[in-house]
Each structure stands twice: as C-alpha cells, then as structure tokens.
C-alpha cells in the first residue's frame, strides 16, 4: 500500500511540473489510477482526468465530442452492477472536489 501511495504522490508531483495541459491530465489520471490501491474513490479521478486529457489533446473543434466519446467508451466497459453508482458520483461532481461533472 505504501508503494502505491508513493507512486501516486510522485505522479501528482510530475503533473505539477508538466508544461502542457494534456500531459498534466494524463499524469494525474495515472496518479489516481495508482492511488486506487489505497482508496477506491481515486478510480473516479482516473476516469475524469482521462476524459479531460482526451479533450485537451484533441483539436479544438473536436474536443467536446472527443471527451464525450471517451466517457461513453469508459461507461460501456463498466460492469452493469456498478455503472449507475459511478455515473451518479461523476455527474454530481463528487470527484476531485469539483462541481464540474467529469471535469
């Protein structure tokens, strides 16, 4: 558990040093994915930052649509038993202390 937390802290430190928004979002998604080992709610952060990374890395005229495609791709892969719970948490903005659903 300590190794996972240390890796997550390291990823978030690297995100602070990233000069590009999409790179920062990718590294934060990785940090949250690793942090899931010590707290499952971080899985929501990984999903949200992945959507953000896709939006930021996409051409401006396709950014929103690309983020929507990423979100749909994620949702299609969630087990039916947890899909409603995850969508509810993300849509309520309970991820990362933000009121912006799915960042």
N, C-alpha and C positions, 0 to 999 in steps of 0.2 A: 504494500500500500504506500509506503514512504517513497518508493521509487517512482510510482505513478504520479504522486503529488509533485515530486521534484521535477519530473518531466513536464508536467503541466505548467508549473511556475516558470520553467525555462522557456517554454513555448510562448507564454504571455510576455515574457521579457523580450524575446525576439520580435514579437508583434509590435511592441513599443518602438523598436529600432527600425521597423520596416518603413521604407520611404514611399511605398505605393499602397494605396487603399486596398486593392485586391489581394496583394501579398499579405498585408496585415490581417485581413479577414480569413485567408486560408490558414495562416499560422494560428489564429485564435480558434478556428474550427478544430484544428488538430489538438490544441491545448485542452479544449473542452472534451474532445473525444477521449483523450488520455485520462482526464480528471474524472470521467465516469466511473473509473475503478474505485474511487473513494466516495463518490456522491452521484447517484444516478441522474439527478436533475441536470448535470452537466451535458448529458446527451442532447437535451433540448438546445443548449447553447451551440453544440456542434452543428446541429441541423440548421439553426438560424444563421450562423456565420457562413455555412456553406451556401445558403441562398444569397446572402449578401456578397460573398466572393464572386459568385456567378454573375450577379448584377454588375458589380464593379469591373469585372474583366470583359464584359460584353460591350459591343458598340452601343453608344448612347441611344440610338433609335430602337434597339432591341433589348435594352437592359431589363425593363419591367417584364417583358414576355419571357426572357431567358430565366429570370428569377422564378416566375410562375411555373415554367417547365421543370425547373429543379425541384420546387416544392411538390409538384404533382408526382415527379419521379420518386421522391422520398416517401410520400404518402402511399403510393402503390406498393411499396415494399414493406410497409409496416404490417405486422400481424393484426388481423381484424380485431382481436381481443383488446388491443391497446390503442387502436387508431383514434377513437373518439376522445380518449383521455389526452393523448398527445396533441391533437388538433385543438382541443379546448384550452390547454395550457398555453400553447403558442398563440392562439388568437386572442387570449386575454392579456397578452403582453407580460405574462408572468416569467418570461425568460429574460435573464440578464438584467432584471430590474427596469426594463424599459416598457413603455406603454405602446410601443410600436410593434404590432404583431409581425412576427417573422423577420424582424429588422428589415 
